[in-house]
Amino acid sequence: MIFRTTDSTTRPTLRRVRTTTTLRPLHHRLDPARVEEIPFRAGDGVRLGLTRIDSGEADRPAVLLLHGHTASADMFLLPETRNLVDALLDDGYEPWLLDWRGSCRLPYNETGQKYTYDDVALYDIPAAVSHIRGRIGDRPLFVVAHCIGSLTLSLSMTAGLVPGLAGVVSQGVFLTPKLAGRTSLRMSVAGELLKTRIDHIPVDFRKVGLWSKYTPLFALASRKASCPDPTCQILHNSAWGTGASLFVHEHLSEATHDRLAELLGPAPLWILPHLRRIELARSVVRWHDTDHRYRELPQNALDAAGRIDTPVLLIAGSENGLWLDSQKLCHDVLARRQPHLDVSYTEIPGYGHLDTFLGRGAALDVFGHILDFLGKRR
């Protein structure tokens, strides 16, 4: 059984699927000549991915796109539908895509050195912003961020590490994370029970096999599931075992649904302590309290929200099964505590979490809100 007693000092052997930092190729339908893959490292030397989409015009405002944890820049480039990069190019912007260290195009969630969200906020995002500014000069730079990409961006912003952005669109969660009670409980219990047995929760059942130590997790995720696909079950029906839902199922096209194991990767269990601390605080808080390398980050980002110097649009689906009404909560809290900030909130009726970008109707239902916000500030 998966919960058999083991020596707590013994770590499980990692299934070393990917051992190099070579980025998995992006999946898109753009002319390859327009896609510039930039050799790029974070401030602490970790290999990341940074991609520029050449618009053919040198004076366009730039938009940095930040994915969520275990996703990648692929989520903004879906070739099977009209994606956010398409919309930005058509509306006169130059897209830039960062694969930070939580990307499934990189191996760090399964192998390599562990990290916390402090590292993303301190090293990954500021380095990307600095590089882009070095390329675009005084042109405006916007950011559109999803989920944990948005959460870590809020920590960078309140630390003053990315000043002078022209505007920020935050999807799903920003400064005030809020999970359902059962999701928080499962996250805590699973983290404690499984931490000496597995390092991550995979999403592709074809890679782990029927007789693996992960089989019970897939079995639990399949309970009361309406879709027979194991990857869909562990994401839509379970969100890596937390009991949450990542998207409204009918919003995904068949092609996108078939690519879920490519679009979302394994979730590392060793990140859970930081995530649990954040959720319990109902604020983005720093993990490293004594390490002087992280002293630039505020202990509590919400308490430092007065440092935000750019307009922010908070968006979320009305059916967000992961972060619930975190964005509405954030808007209400900031309106009360920091009324001078330019923060607005838009709810997308009928949408969940990931389908705000992956949904086949997102170009009609979601992207217009983003483009309207950017257009008023370009």
C-alpha positions in Angstrom: 0.0 0.0 0.0 1.1 3.5 -0.6 0.8 4.5 3.0 3.1 1.7 4.4 5.5 2.8 7.2 8.9 3.8 6.0 12.1 5.2 7.5 11.3 9.0 7.6 15.0 9.7 6.9 14.9 7.9 3.6 14.0 9.9 0.5 12.4 8.2 -2.4 14.4 7.6 -5.6 13.4 10.3 -8.1 12.3 9.0 -11.5 14.7 11.0 -13.5 12.7 11.7 -16.6 14.5 14.8 -17.5 18.0 15.6 -16.2 19.1 18.5 -18.3 17.8 22.1 -18.4 17.2 22.0 -22.2 13.8 23.5 -22.8 11.1 21.4 -24.4 10.2 23.0 -27.8 7.2 25.3 -27.8 4.1 24.1 -29.7 2.7 26.9 -31.9 1.7 27.7 -35.5 3.7 30.9 -35.9 6.4 31.3 -38.5 9.5 30.0 -36.8 11.4 33.1 -38.0 9.2 35.2 -35.7 9.9 33.2 -32.6 13.1 34.3 -30.9 14.2 31.9 -28.1 16.6 33.9 -25.9 19.3 32.2 -23.8 18.3 33.3 -20.4 19.2 32.8 -16.7 17.6 34.0 -13.5 19.4 36.2 -11.1 20.7 33.2 -9.2 22.0 31.5 -12.4 19.1 29.0 -12.9 18.4 28.3 -16.6 15.0 29.6 -17.6 13.2 30.3 -20.9 12.5 33.7 -22.4 10.7 34.0 -25.8 10.0 37.1 -27.9 7.5 37.0 -30.7 8.6 39.4 -33.4 5.7 41.6 -34.5 7.6 43.1 -37.4 7.3 46.6 -35.9 9.9 48.2 -33.6 7.7 50.7 -31.7 5.0 48.4 -30.2 4.4 48.2 -26.4 5.7 45.0 -25.0 3.6 42.5 -22.9 5.2 39.9 -20.7 3.1 36.8 -20.2 3.6 34.7 -17.0 2.2 31.2 -16.8 1.0 29.3 -13.6 2.9 26.7 -11.7 3.4 23.4 -13.7 2.1 25.2 -16.9 4.4 26.9 -19.4 4.4 29.5 -22.1 2.5 27.0 -24.3 -0.7 28.1 -22.5 -0.6 31.4 -24.4 0.2 29.9 -27.8 -2.4 27.2 -28.4 -2.3 26.4 -32.1 -5.7 24.8 -32.1 -7.6 28.0 -31.2 -7.2 31.8 -31.3 -4.8 32.4 -28.4 -3.7 35.4 -26.4 -0.5 35.9 -28.4 -2.7 36.1 -31.6 -4.9 38.7 -29.9 -1.9 40.7 -28.7 -0.2 40.7 -32.1 -3.4 41.8 -33.9 -3.9 44.6 -31.4 -0.5 46.1 -31.8 1.6 44.6 -29.0 4.9 42.7 -28.9 4.5 39.5 -26.7 7.3 38.2 -24.5 6.9 34.8 -22.7 8.8 33.8 -19.6 9.1 30.1 -18.6 10.0 30.6 -15.0 11.4 27.7 -12.9 7.9 26.2 -12.3 7.4 25.6 -16.1 6.7 22.1 -17.3 9.1 22.9 -20.2 11.9 22.7 -17.6 12.8 19.8 -15.3 12.9 21.5 -11.9 9.5 20.3 -10.6 10.7 16.7 -10.9 14.5 16.9 -10.6 17.2 19.3 -9.7 17.4 21.9 -6.9 14.2 22.7 -5.0 12.9 26.3 -4.8 10.2 28.4 -3.2 8.1 31.2 -4.6 10.6 33.6 -3.1 13.1 32.5 -5.7 10.6 33.3 -8.5 9.8 36.7 -7.1 13.4 37.7 -6.4 15.3 36.1 -9.3 13.1 35.0 -12.2 10.6 37.8 -12.8 12.9 40.8 -12.1 15.6 39.4 -14.4 13.1 38.9 -17.2 11.7 42.4 -16.8 15.2 43.8 -16.8 16.2 41.9 -19.9 13.1 43.0 -21.8 13.6 46.7 -20.8 17.1 46.4 -22.1 15.7 45.4 -25.4 12.7 47.7 -25.7 14.1 50.9 -24.3 11.5 53.4 -23.2 8.5 51.6 -24.8 5.7 50.6 -22.3 5.9 47.2 -20.7 2.8 45.5 -19.5 2.4 42.1 -17.7 -0.4 39.6 -18.0 0.0 36.9 -15.3 -1.9 33.7 -14.4 -2.2 32.0 -11.1 1.1 31.4 -9.3 2.8 33.6 -11.9 0.5 36.4 -10.7 1.0 35.6 -7.0 4.8 35.7 -7.3 4.5 38.9 -9.4 2.7 40.5 -6.5 5.6 39.7 -4.3 8.1 41.2 -6.8 5.9 44.4 -7.2 5.5 45.0 -3.5 9.3 44.5 -3.1 9.8 47.3 -5.6 11.8 45.0 -7.9 9.8 45.7 -11.0 8.9 49.4 -10.8 7.3 51.4 -13.6 5.2 48.8 -15.4 2.6 50.3 -17.6 -0.1 48.0 -16.3 -0.7 44.5 -14.9 -3.5 42.0 -15.6 -3.7 39.4 -12.8 -5.8 36.2 -13.4 -7.1 33.9 -10.7 -5.1 35.1 -7.6 -3.0 38.1 -6.7 -2.4 39.3 -3.1 -5.1 37.4 -1.1 -5.1 33.7 -1.9 -8.2 31.8 -0.8 -8.7 28.1 -1.2 -11.8 26.0 -0.3 -11.6 24.4 3.1 -11.4 20.9 1.8 -8.7 21.9 -0.7 -6.6 23.4 2.1 -7.1 20.4 4.3 -6.2 17.9 1.6 -3.1 19.9 0.7 -2.0 19.8 4.4 -2.8 16.1 4.9 -1.4 14.9 1.6 1.8 17.0 2.1 2.5 15.3 5.5 1.5 11.8 4.5 3.3 11.7 1.1 6.4 13.8 1.6 8.7 10.9 2.5 7.3 8.7 -0.3 7.0 10.9 -3.4 8.4 14.2 -4.5 5.8 15.2 -7.0 2.3 14.3 -8.3 2.4 13.4 -12.0 -0.4 14.1 -14.5 0.4 11.7 -17.3 -0.7 8.2 -16.4 0.9 6.8 -19.5 4.3 7.7 -18.2 4.0 6.3 -14.7 2.2 3.0 -15.6 -0.5 1.0 -13.9 1.7 -0.6 -11.2 3.4 2.5 -10.0 3.3 4.2 -6.6 1.2 6.9 -8.1 -1.7 4.6 -9.1 -3.7 5.2 -5.9 -3.6 8.9 -6.5 -5.1 8.5 -10.0 -7.7 6.1 -8.6 -8.8 8.6 -6.0 -9.0 11.3 -8.7 -11.2 9.2 -10.9 -14.0 8.9 -8.2 -17.2 10.5 -9.6 -15.3 11.7 -12.6 -17.4 12.3 -15.8 -14.4 12.1 -18.1 -12.5 8.8 -18.7 -9.1 10.4 -19.3 -6.8 10.0 -16.3 -5.0 13.2 -16.9 -8.3 15.1 -17.1 -9.4 13.4 -13.9 -6.4 14.4 -11.9 -6.6 18.0 -13.1 -10.3 18.8 -13.7 -11.7 16.5 -11.0 -8.9 16.7 -8.5 -6.3 19.5 -9.1 -3.3 17.2 -8.3 -5.3 15.5 -5.5 -6.5 18.6 -3.7 -10.2 18.1 -4.7 -10.4 21.4 -6.6 -11.2 21.9 -10.3 -8.9 23.7 -12.7 -11.3 24.4 -15.6 -14.9 24.1 -16.9 -14.7 20.9 -18.9 -16.9 21.9 -21.8 -14.9 25.0 -22.5 -11.9 23.0 -23.7 -11.7 21.9 -27.4 -11.0 18.3 -28.1 -7.5 19.1 -29.2 -6.7 21.1 -26.1 -8.2 18.4 -23.9 -5.9 15.8 -25.6 -2.9 18.0 -24.8 -3.5 18.5 -21.1 -0.5 16.3 -20.2 1.7 18.5 -22.3 0.2 21.8 -21.1 0.4 21.0 -17.4 3.1 19.0 -15.7 3.8 17.3 -12.4 3.2 19.3 -9.2 6.1 19.2 -6.7 5.1 18.4 -3.1 8.0 20.2 -1.6 6.5 23.5 -2.6 3.4 22.8 -0.4 4.8 24.3 2.9 5.2 27.7 1.3 1.8 27.5 -0.4 0.2 26.4 2.9 1.8 29.3 4.7 0.5 31.7 2.0 -3.0 30.3 2.1 -3.3 30.3 5.9 -2.1 34.0 6.0 -4.6 34.9 3.2 -1.7 36.9 1.9 1.5 36.4 -0.1 4.1 35.9 2.5 7.9 35.3 2.3 9.1 31.8 3.1 12.7 32.7 4.0 12.7 34.6 7.3 16.4 34.3 8.2 18.2 34.0 4.9 19.6 37.5 4.2 19.5 36.8 0.4 15.7 37.3 0.5 15.6 40.4 2.7 14.5 42.5 -0.3 11.1 40.7 -0.3 8.5 41.9 2.2 7.5 39.5 4.9 3.8 40.2 3.9 3.1 41.5 0.4 -0.4 42.7 1.4 1.1 44.9 4.1 3.4 46.4 1.5 0.8 46.9 -1.2 1.2 50.6 -1.0 4.4 50.2 -3.1 2.4 49.1 -6.1 2.9 51.9 -8.7 0.9 50.6 -11.7 -2.7 50.1 -12.6 -3.9 46.5 -11.9 -6.8 44.6 -13.4 -7.9 41.6 -11.4 -9.8 39.0 -13.4 -11.3 35.7 -12.5 -13.9 33.2 -13.7 -17.1 33.1 -11.7 -16.7 29.3 -11.5 -13.1 29.3 -10.3 -12.9 26.0 -8.4 -9.3 26.5 -7.2 -8.9 30.1 -5.9 -12.6 30.8 -5.4 -13.3 34.5 -5.1 -9.7 35.5 -4.2 -9.7 38.3 -6.8 -12.9 39.9 -5.5 -11.5 39.6 -2.0 -8.3 41.3 -3.1 -10.2 44.2 -4.8 -12.3 44.7 -1.7 -9.3 44.6 0.7 -7.2 47.0 -1.4 -10.1 49.4 -1.8 -10.4 49.6 1.9 -6.7 49.5 2.9 -5.1 51.2 -0.1 -7.8 53.4 -1.7 -5.2 55.4 -3.7 -4.3 52.3 -5.8 -5.7 52.0 -9.3 -7.1 48.5 -9.0 -10.2 47.2 -10.8 -12.0 43.8 -10.9 -13.7 41.9 -13.7 -15.5 38.6 -13.3 -15.9 36.4 -16.3 -19.3 34.7 -16.1 -19.3 30.9 -16.5 -15.5 30.4 -16.6 -13.3 28.5 -14.2 -9.5 29.0 -13.8 -7.4 27.7 -16.7 -10.1 28.0 -19.3 -9.8 31.8 -19.1 -6.8 31.2 -21.4 -7.2 27.7 -22.6 -10.9 27.8 -23.4 -12.0 27.7 -27.0 -14.2 30.8 -26.4 -11.6 32.8 -24.4 -10.8 35.0 -27.3 -14.4 36.2 -27.3 -15.2 36.1 -23.6 -11.9 37.0 -21.9 -9.3 38.6 -24.1 -11.4 41.6 -24.8 -11.2 42.6 -21.1 -7.4 42.3 -21.2 -7.1 44.3 -24.4 -9.4 47.0 -23.3 -7.3 47.5 -20.1 -4.0 47.6 -22.0 -5.4 49.9 -24.7 -6.4 52.6 -22.2 -2.8 52.7 -20.8 -0.6 52.1 -23.8 
